[in-house]
Amino acid sequence: MRKQSSICRSGKLATVVCLAVMGVPGWAQEPATPAAEPVPVPEGKPVPFNEADSIKDPVIPEGKPVPVDPALEKMPAAPPAEAPKQEPPAERKPVAPPEAKAVPAEGKAVPAEGKAVPAEPVAVPTGKAVAPGAVKDGKPVAPPESKDVLPSAARTQANARTMLLSLPAPRGQICDRFGLPLAQNTVGYYPGIIFPDTGKMTDSQVLTYVKQRIAATKKSMNLDWEEKDERILEHYKNRRWLPYLATTVIKEGDPKVLEKRLAPGMVLHPAYVRKYPENRLGCHWLGYVGKTRPMSTKEIDLEDPYYPTMEGKKGLEAAFEKELVGEPGQLNILFDQSGEKLSQEFTKQPKPGDNIITTIDAEFQRICETMLRREVKRGAFVIVDVKEGDILALASWPTYDLNQWVPSISEEAFAALNNDRNRPQYSRAFQGTYPPASTFKVVTALAGLESGKTDTDTHFECDKSLKIGNRYFHNWNRTSNEGDMSLTTAIARSCNTYFYRVSLLTGREPILSMASRLGYGERTGLPIGESTGVLPTDEWMLTHKGPGARLAGGDVANMSIGQGYVEATPLQVARAMAGLANGKFVPKLRLVKQIQDYDNNITKVFPPAKRNDLDIDPSYLKVIARGMRQVVDGGNGTGREAAVEGMAIAGKTGTAQWGGSGDLWMAWFAGFLPVNNPRYAFAAIYEGDRGEKVSGGKTVAPIVHDVFTAIRNLEKQREDETPVVANAKRKKSAGDEDEDTDDKASARKSRDRDRDTAEVRKAKPTAAPAAAPAEEKPASGGGWSGFWKKLRGKG
């Protein structure tokens, strides 16, 4: 077991505070998070509950009413009745909760090495505790020493009972490569209805009692809460000792404020609630959670959940469900025959789920999504580390807010997503398959060179069209011949007829073989439901085009320029570009770097790996890179608008018909940078509307320019923020020029170490860091420097 410095540290704080609010022993001693501002109830202006409104409790025959869950300090009024005398429970000395590890008072994510990356603090309501029996007067109350606290008289009574319920564990976090939380937890509240007796209400009385409270809650809190009569009655018959919970959770808010909106006979039932602090960011691959199943209305079974459980429904939330879900705790509750709760205790503490550390750079992802939002109606942008295969950005547009799925999406919102013609739930980055268009010409060029049918000095005429069989295959420039061209010029000008001629010389097998080595026609292996794409081999032709189907000369010519049957996702094209940039191998792409438990022990690692070696003559790759650089930097290149000052980009434009319609076009720009020492490979697409004129050079190249200009500025900012650079600037201002160069080199190493945490570093397990002194605790909006130094043992 290896220990990782406090990556995803803010999630540990969130879990601590959540567990303390829930009333789990052993967690209440953790530092408290400052109170969050009350969050208004969704949609509309909440209406405070007015007891003078229409709620009237039905007349209940005999029996002592069940008191409201003691999670609330003030119990709502219940119908008056004479309570039978009960023998009081034996007095027990409380057991002190185990000592807990101190953690920071506010959450911030910390990378394995390097500076802290701020994360949004988790809003945890303060004030009156809502966990039954966990808090009194703002102080934690220890659980009873023994489970057996039911009085002997109660144990002989027919309606007395004990219940062992399951307390769902806080779900693990999902973080970016620096530990910034993208999926975490907060405390939410289910309004719940407490029944006033032990079983003597008629069906009519039960329905009246419940429906009055549902109506009042919907009015005062603007909740969507509908129930069927059968479920209400079945719950009353089998589970009336437990609150009847609303189908909708109040995700955030001050319980003191929320309590005032409750009708008599109702409580706030606390629960862990998933929260996506970045809202839309990475929604397609991050995924979301939803209810595992509705709360049961059958007879109470051993370890039934204390509140509705959640499970991953899509993306990484679903793929790593087993790791994220954690282990539930156990809650033992005792009732006497009148339904009064005598005691409850946690017989087993919940174990939080593991944290998933992704390869994503959240700021790269944000830049890509921002530029797509500004410049496209539908599109995608993928950035990959060319050596490690880390996916740094996997962006698709349009997106949707993940928080609307928690705990379940409304019918109106779901219908709006499904009816949106732009299909926001569909990831164009890894699910969308498109003709790769002219980005595929580099595959054809390499196939020609490796087969020996062409060489680096081969020249062809770039005609307006070329007749193959009975058909004319056109160049994109149909107005004039462009004259004699070399391979590099043909790549820069994206001449179709040049590559038609290459395909006729080489034939289909060398092209298919080269495409397969670069990863076309095969998923990258991400566990998020990606598409396969199409590489039209003989097997594929037989399956999809019928017996005897083969690629004819015209099919091969079409494929040579990335049209016809061949299709790929932007993710696959980015992987191919990573192979070209690397020059030695195609990396195996990875979206997840490692998994860590609650204490930051690394439990599983996904190391960088090769998909396959390329075994391509380096001189061939150099001529391809030279042609791709001329696409951007050459005077007649098709992608000049992608140029970024200070960054030499090798790129390839592409434009293709797609979607089975002659008036529907899409455009590409793919490549890598910097040319001489590549770090990033990328692929970007733009889906046009019907009849819209698009091109890789005019439509997508400007987006590439905007994205990498922003990334260049971000990296400069990150470098300037490293301690080594700050020290170098200080020395330079003092006139110490001699060490400036060495400091800058060291700063680059420090920056790269912070940026690239792919290599897992071994660290000896250490004791939990002590909390910072009160005067060093960070205030909101600043003061983190000394605090993080202490946490990392550098203060």
Disulfide bonds with the S-S distance in Angstrom:
Cys8-Cys175 1.50
Cys462-Cys495 2.03
